[in-house]
């Protein structure tokens, strides 16, 4: 089997087509990115952050924005179940994702690549309604162990906005979804027996599954230097310390983004339209007052502006 590090990015026309296909989603979500300058110029590096509900609402925007601004194709390690779905696994392969094994991640880091990791994995992507933005990293030490082993920095990042696009109707553990869980066990075998396979049932706009047009917020923090723990990748206490530093950094980023979201008058399309109208109105030149008292100045064309 070829090394995952031997992957070749898609040809330029395909990249442009995929980037163009994302434009409607960018218009719908009006994403805001902070801290991309914190990414190192080159790898190896681990980009570690939170998964949001469903896991695919925001991830493509991250990968393409890093490529657009930094010219780097980041790789991602993903749940094994992705490669059990015909067609979808081809998309994952084209995008440079790899099955989320330690050996695959190690191979990418050893090849000097930047790798995106969601330590919460499917557990965060299938979260219940009472777990909004809560990191579910309990027992997850693998990413920290690999970063220490490779001596590479960990870049923490956070994503906010996807959770507000949906309202959970049925949590993944709802008794009403028991038939779906049984089907998952039938189709996916041992993988289907895990408790993070069933996704929640949600609604978006009204009773439909169409996501509400909420703005997405992304933040990337300062890299965490792992060299002070060099050679300690087999020490669980040391690796736990690194994991907890990354977790604290991601939680702080999420808290900051949620505060920005709460104060942002432009988080929805109506808010953004109102802002643009207000800016256009302020840009209209003032009319010269009439010399005749009581005469109303004539309306100035271009009130809406650009």
Helices and strands as residue ranges (DSSP letters): G 4-6, H 12-21, H 23-29, E 32-34, G 36-38, E 45-49, H 59-70, E 75-78, G 80-84, H 88-94, E 97-99, H 102-110, E 114-117, H 121-125, H 142-150, E 153-160, G 162-165, E 167-170, G 175-177, H 178-188, G 191-193, E 201-203, E 217-224, G 227-229, H 236-263, H 269-283
